[in-house]
Amino acid sequence: MTTEMDLSDVDPRVGVLVGGAEPWEPPTATDVRRWVMAMDYANPLHYDEEFAQASRFGRIVAPQSFAACIDYGHGVRPSVVGHIPGSHMIFGGEEWWFYGPRIFPGDRIDHERIFQGYKLAETKFAGPTMFSYGDTFHTNQRGDQIAKTRMTAIRYLAAEAEKREFYREAAPAPSWTPEARADVARTRLDWIKSNREGRTPHFDEVQTGDRLPRRAIGPHSIESLTTEYRAFIFNAWGAFRWVAPEGVEDPWINQSAGWVGDFAYDWEAAEIDPREGDGLYVGPSRGHTDVSRGEQVGMPRAYGYGASMGAWTTDYLSYWAGHEGYVRHVNSQFRAPAFEKDVAYLDAEVIGKLRDSDFGVPVVELRVVMTNQDGVELTRGTAEVELPS
């Protein structure tokens, strides 16, 4: 018997503007601090007031990855459009273009979202699987475009993924000796020390084949996964308001995406009990920190967020680029989740240099790979980073 996905509510929405939510207030410096703490990004520029005041910015500035923090639903909203009964989703990848303006505490960022389309494939993980993608344009209160994001969501039938148990054999849980944990801690600290002062390499001193210092994040735990989720502003009680694009008939805002079982939000109940709409206690993200729930959507244990993996990559590149560098573009494919008890390692290599780039500034091109402790590739991507000449 062939298993099929019901796409009758998806097809009419291709190419249509999408609604969602916007925060009531601009982010604060403490929102920025909470974000870098959750992403384990120990860059003092983003949390240490005295350090930031002495920098070229003169105050705390948000990391470029913070654009994901102040978007609704981890930024995946325009790629999860239409009701698919019995479905779930994981991130398939993301692409970011950054246009120059930084985000500071007090900036209000608005979002325009559009569902661009999808393609279908047969996967070992879940059989019939949709790869859907949508774009978000991030603009500040002065009308400056901060960034553009293209998110890819992997939408699948949860019952089929649960039946196949693909990751149960493909991703066995590791065990960590004290010596191995100490080695992870050393790698993590060495990376923090590699550019804490924010030095920027100049374009001419960087050579093709140069490798960035390795970054280690983990081992991931229920505590760290919960901390990550709670750093996103949208899941704080009462933090956002629903918005709809003008002139769109039946705009996709907060309708049911067809989440399997009790993974759905209950917005009516949330008017009395806000837990019913916060996503982690109740909603589609509950499988990230609840093993029994994760098994229902094809995951053998608690697992990480695609938005975090994207932020880890952007932060990794930004740290190397220093205070005068700037990440212009990152394109990452997500190939496997970061599971509880895993460690994520980030490595990058310079693969090219463009003095006259399409961005109008000198950039170096990099290949970025994220692997776990077994060498399994979690993400693979490319990036362009602006450096002064």
Buried (B, 14 or more C-beta within 10 A) or exposed (E): EEEEBBBEBBEEBBEBBBBBBBBEEBBEBEBBBBBBBBBBBBBBBBBBEEBBEEBEBEEBBBBBBBBBBBBBBBBBBBBBBBBBBBBBBBBBBBBBBBBBBBBBBEBBBBBBBBBBBBEEEEBEBBBBBBBBBBBBBBBBEEEEBBBBBBBBBBBBBBBBBBEBBBBEEEBEEBEBEEEBEEBBEEBBEEBBEBBBEBEBBEBEEBEEEBEBBBBBBBBBEBEBBBBBBBBBBBBBEEBBEEBBBEEBEEBBBBBEBBBBEEBBBBEEEBEEEBBBBBBBBBBBBBBBBBBEBBBBBBBBBBBBBBBBBBBBBBBBBBBBBBBBBBBBBBBBBBBBBBBBBBBBBBBBBBBEBBEEBEBEBBBBBBBBBBBBBEEBEBBBBBBBBBBBE
